[in-house]
Amino acid sequence: MNTKSGPLVSVVTPVYNGEKFLRECIESVLAQNYDNWEYVILNNASADGTLEIAEEYSRRDSRIRVFSNDELLPIIANHNKAFGLIAEDSKYCKVVSADDWIYPECLEKMVGLAEANPSVGIVGAYQLSGGSDIWYVRNIGLSYAQSVVPGRDICRAHLLGTLRVLGNPTSVMYRADLIRDDDEFFPNPTQEADVSACVKHLRYADFGFVHQILAHERIHHNRATTSSLESNAYVSAEISDCREYGDWYLTRREKEERIGELLSEYYAYLSVSAFKFKDREFWNYHIGRLSDLGCEFDRMRLYKGIAAKAFDSMLNPKGTFQTISKRVRMYYMFKGARLRSY
């Protein structure tokens, strides 16, 4: 494919206080083998040097367009605003979070797969994630022989919890017409709305996958993912997606059983949290979150879970510690990081 005459790709970076890593992010876009791109950087009322860095690069390269909010927007609202700024003639949209970067062949490989398979609405790839002493490859699980998968199949697998390849925004590319079809491409205000968008928009489109590491996701403590992990927001988001989109991909029985499994996981987490002396704000959040999901907070279920955990700890303290440690590691490996920059 001729990367100079190929379809226009809108690269998007919504960013809040991203001066520490923004240069590396921008440089990774400038280093792409694929040339026909524009770059939209939306500064979300940053208080550091983010805007100055972005404007410096825009003066060097006319393909970079910089916008800035006067007031701070919520993370998802800022992403959706950024989607609305892409060029009318762009065919694809690629988000690059401000503390991440993409490898030089990223756009070329993703556009090449999408152009060869017009039914594909979202393209994913492997992603290297890490920082400090945690390093791993995300989005594994698809057979190497599979580069295009029906959207229904990939969403069924995701909702049932058997496959995690939808990835975060830095590891996927969206077809721009899917973005234009919806005023809010990320369909809810949670930090997991990027996955919800994939489940929503793959109903009538296929999922493409490049079996190559094309993006790097930096994991560090100053990110929205930390609060998501601490509040176990991923489980509640999965319940929400099952309720909202499950009828498209699952039988009624599958949907009910899966929601039941996720609620059991949720209460198991709450039971463990009871031993950590969480404050009123923590419990109010989860009571409210369950209410948002259409589930009344079941105190008796929580008490039974607490009793079971206490009994298990007394019988097998070493095993309990190892189990909790393993679950923490698995969360980092398979849940991964989501949206960290505004």
C-alpha positions in Angstrom: 0.0 0.0 0.0 1.3 3.5 -0.9 1.3 5.2 2.5 1.3 8.7 1.0 -1.8 8.2 -1.1 -3.7 5.9 1.4 -6.8 6.9 3.3 -6.5 9.8 5.8 -6.1 8.6 9.4 -7.1 11.0 12.2 -4.8 10.4 15.2 -6.3 11.8 18.4 -4.7 12.5 21.8 -7.0 13.9 24.5 -4.6 15.1 27.3 -4.7 16.6 30.8 -1.4 17.6 32.5 0.6 15.3 30.2 3.8 17.3 29.9 5.9 14.4 31.3 5.3 12.0 28.5 3.6 14.0 25.7 6.7 14.6 23.7 7.4 10.9 23.4 3.8 10.3 22.4 3.9 13.0 19.7 7.3 11.8 18.4 5.9 8.3 18.0 3.2 9.7 15.6 5.7 11.7 13.7 7.8 8.6 13.3 5.1 6.6 11.5 5.9 4.8 8.2 2.4 5.8 7.1 2.3 9.4 6.0 -1.3 10.4 5.3 -2.5 11.4 8.8 -3.6 14.4 10.7 -3.1 14.7 14.4 -5.7 16.2 16.8 -4.4 17.1 20.3 -7.1 18.2 22.7 -5.7 19.9 25.8 -8.2 19.5 28.7 -7.4 22.7 30.6 -4.0 21.5 31.7 -2.2 23.4 34.5 1.3 22.3 33.3 3.2 22.8 30.1 1.0 20.5 28.0 -0.5 23.2 25.8 2.9 24.8 25.1 4.4 21.4 24.1 1.5 20.6 21.7 1.6 24.1 20.1 5.4 23.8 19.6 4.9 20.7 17.6 2.0 22.2 15.6 4.2 25.0 14.5 6.6 22.4 13.1 4.1 20.2 11.3 0.9 21.5 9.7 -0.7 18.1 10.1 -0.9 18.7 13.9 -4.0 20.6 15.0 -4.2 21.7 18.7 -7.4 22.6 20.6 -7.8 23.5 24.2 -10.7 23.5 26.7 -11.2 26.5 28.9 -12.7 24.3 31.6 -11.8 20.8 32.7 -14.1 18.1 31.2 -14.7 14.6 32.6 -12.4 12.1 30.9 -15.0 10.5 28.6 -16.6 13.8 27.7 -13.1 15.0 26.6 -12.6 11.9 24.5 -15.9 12.3 22.8 -15.2 16.0 22.1 -11.9 15.0 20.5 -13.7 12.5 18.3 -15.8 15.4 17.0 -12.8 17.3 15.9 -11.5 14.8 13.3 -11.4 15.7 9.7 -14.6 15.1 7.6 -12.6 13.1 5.0 -10.7 10.9 7.4 -11.5 7.2 7.0 -10.0 5.9 10.2 -9.4 7.2 13.7 -6.5 6.2 16.0 -6.4 7.3 19.6 -2.9 7.5 21.3 -3.1 8.3 25.0 -0.7 11.0 26.0 1.4 8.7 28.2 1.6 5.9 25.6 3.2 5.6 22.2 2.9 3.6 19.0 5.5 1.9 17.0 6.5 3.2 13.5 4.5 0.5 11.6 1.4 0.9 13.6 -0.8 2.9 11.2 0.6 1.2 8.2 -0.3 -2.3 9.5 -3.7 -1.4 10.9 -4.8 0.6 7.8 -3.5 -2.2 5.5 -5.6 -4.8 7.3 -8.7 -2.6 7.3 -8.4 -1.7 3.6 -8.1 -5.4 2.7 -11.2 -6.2 4.7 -13.9 -3.5 4.3 -16.2 -5.2 6.7 -13.8 -4.5 9.6 -14.9 -1.7 11.9 -12.3 -1.9 14.6 -8.7 -3.1 14.3 -6.7 -4.4 17.3 -3.2 -5.6 17.9 -0.9 -6.8 20.7 0.3 -4.2 23.1 3.3 -4.1 25.3 2.3 -2.8 28.7 4.6 -2.0 31.6 6.5 0.2 34.0 8.7 -0.5 36.9 8.7 -4.2 37.6 5.5 -5.1 35.7 5.8 -6.0 32.0 3.5 -8.1 29.8 1.9 -8.3 26.4 -1.9 -7.6 26.3 -4.7 -8.7 24.0 -3.5 -12.2 23.6 -5.8 -15.1 22.9 -6.8 -15.1 19.2 -5.4 -17.9 17.0 -2.6 -16.6 14.7 -4.7 -17.8 11.8 -7.4 -15.3 12.7 -7.0 -11.8 11.4 -10.7 -11.0 10.9 -13.4 -12.2 13.3 -17.1 -11.5 13.1 -18.1 -8.8 15.5 -20.8 -11.0 17.0 -18.3 -13.7 17.9 -15.7 -11.4 19.4 -18.4 -9.6 21.5 -19.9 -12.9 22.7 -16.5 -14.1 23.8 -15.9 -10.8 25.6 -19.2 -10.7 27.4 -18.8 -14.4 28.5 -15.4 -13.6 29.8 -13.6 -16.2 27.6 -11.5 -13.7 25.5 -9.9 -10.3 26.2 -8.7 -8.8 23.0 -10.7 -5.6 22.5 -7.9 -3.6 24.0 -7.7 0.0 25.1 -7.8 3.0 22.7 -4.0 3.1 22.1 -4.1 -0.5 20.9 -7.1 -0.2 18.5 -8.1 1.8 15.5 -11.7 2.7 14.7 -13.4 3.2 11.3 -14.3 6.9 11.3 -17.9 6.4 10.0 -18.7 4.5 13.2 -17.5 7.5 15.2 -19.6 9.9 13.1 -22.7 7.7 13.5 -22.9 8.5 17.2 -22.7 11.8 19.0 -21.1 10.0 21.9 -18.8 7.3 20.5 -17.8 6.3 24.0 -21.3 5.5 25.2 -21.2 6.0 29.0 -19.2 8.1 31.5 -17.2 5.2 33.1 -13.5 4.8 32.6 -14.3 1.5 30.8 -16.4 3.2 28.2 -13.8 2.3 25.5 -14.6 -1.4 25.8 -18.4 -0.6 25.8 -17.8 1.3 22.6 -16.3 -1.8 21.0 -19.2 -4.0 22.1 -21.7 -1.5 20.9 -20.2 -0.8 17.5 -19.2 -4.3 16.5 -22.8 -5.4 16.3 -22.8 -4.9 12.5 -19.0 -4.8 11.8 -16.1 -7.3 12.0 -13.1 -7.1 14.2 -9.6 -7.1 12.7 -6.4 -8.1 14.5 -2.8 -7.5 13.6 -0.7 -10.2 15.2 2.2 -7.8 16.1 3.0 -5.5 19.0 2.1 -2.1 17.6 1.6 0.0 20.7 3.2 0.6 24.1 1.1 1.4 27.2 2.9 3.0 30.1 1.8 1.8 33.5 2.4 4.1 36.3 0.6 5.1 39.5 -0.7 8.5 38.4 -3.5 7.2 36.2 -7.2 6.6 36.2 -6.6 2.9 36.1 -5.3 2.9 39.6 -8.7 4.0 41.0 -10.4 1.6 38.7 -8.4 -1.3 40.0 -8.9 -0.2 43.6 -12.6 0.2 43.2 -13.0 -3.0 41.1 -14.7 -0.9 38.4 -14.1 -3.4 35.7 -16.5 -6.0 37.2 -19.3 -3.4 37.4 -18.6 -2.3 33.9 -18.9 -5.8 32.6 -22.2 -6.2 34.4 -23.4 -3.0 32.8 -22.3 -4.1 29.3 -24.0 -7.4 29.8 -27.3 -5.7 30.7 -27.0 -3.1 27.9 -25.8 -5.2 25.0 -26.2 -8.8 26.1 -29.4 -9.4 24.2 -27.5 -8.7 20.9 -24.9 -11.5 21.5 -26.1 -13.9 24.2 -29.2 -16.1 24.8 -31.3 -15.0 27.7 -30.0 -17.8 29.9 -26.4 -17.0 29.0 -27.0 -13.4 29.9 -28.6 -14.2 33.2 -25.9 -16.7 34.2 -23.1 -14.4 33.2 -24.5 -11.5 35.2 -24.9 -13.9 38.2 -21.2 -14.9 37.9 -20.1 -11.3 37.8 -22.3 -10.4 40.8 -20.7 -13.2 42.7 -17.3 -11.9 41.8 -18.4 -8.4 42.8 -19.6 -9.5 46.3 -16.4 -11.6 46.8 -14.4 -8.5 46.2 -16.6 -6.5 48.7 -16.2 -9.3 51.2 -12.4 -9.1 51.1 -12.7 -5.3 51.2 -14.5 -5.5 54.5 -11.3 -6.7 56.1 -9.5 -3.7 54.8 -11.6 -1.2 56.8 -12.8 0.8 53.8 -14.4 4.1 54.6 -18.0 5.3 54.1 -17.1 6.8 50.8 -16.0 3.4 49.5 -19.3 1.7 50.6 -21.5 4.5 49.3 -19.8 4.3 45.9 -20.5 0.5 45.6 -24.0 0.7 47.0 -24.7 3.5 44.4 -22.9 1.5 41.6 -25.1 -1.6 42.3 -28.2 0.6 42.2 -27.1 2.1 38.9 -26.9 -1.5 37.6 -30.4 -2.2 38.7 -29.3 -4.4 41.7 -30.3 -3.7 45.3 -27.4 -3.9 47.7 -27.7 -7.3 49.4 -26.3 -7.0 52.9 -27.0 -10.6 53.8 -25.0 -11.8 50.8 -22.2 -9.5 51.9 -22.3 -10.8 55.5 -22.2 -14.4 54.3 -19.2 -13.6 52.1 -17.4 -12.0 55.0 -18.0 -15.0 57.2 -16.8 -17.4 54.5 -13.6 -15.3 54.0 -13.0 -15.2 57.7 -13.4 -18.9 58.0 -11.1 -19.6 55.1 -8.4 -17.3 56.5 -8.4 -19.2 59.8 -8.2 -22.6 58.1 -5.6 -21.6 55.5 -3.9 -18.3 56.1 -1.0 -19.0 53.7 -3.3 -20.1 50.9 -5.5 -17.1 51.4 -2.5 -14.8 51.0 -1.3 -16.6 47.9 -4.7 -16.4 46.3 -5.1 -12.7 46.9 -1.6 -12.1 45.6 -2.3 -14.1 42.5 -5.6 -12.2 41.9 -3.8 -8.9 42.1 -1.2 -10.0 39.5 -3.9 -11.4 37.2 -5.8 -8.1 37.4 -2.8 -6.2 36.2 -2.1 -8.8 33.5 -5.6 -9.2 32.0 -7.5 -6.1 33.0 -4.7 -3.8 32.1 -4.8 -0.1 31.9 -7.6 1.9 30.3 -8.0 5.6 29.9 -5.3 7.4 31.9 -5.2 10.8 30.2 -8.1 13.2 30.0 
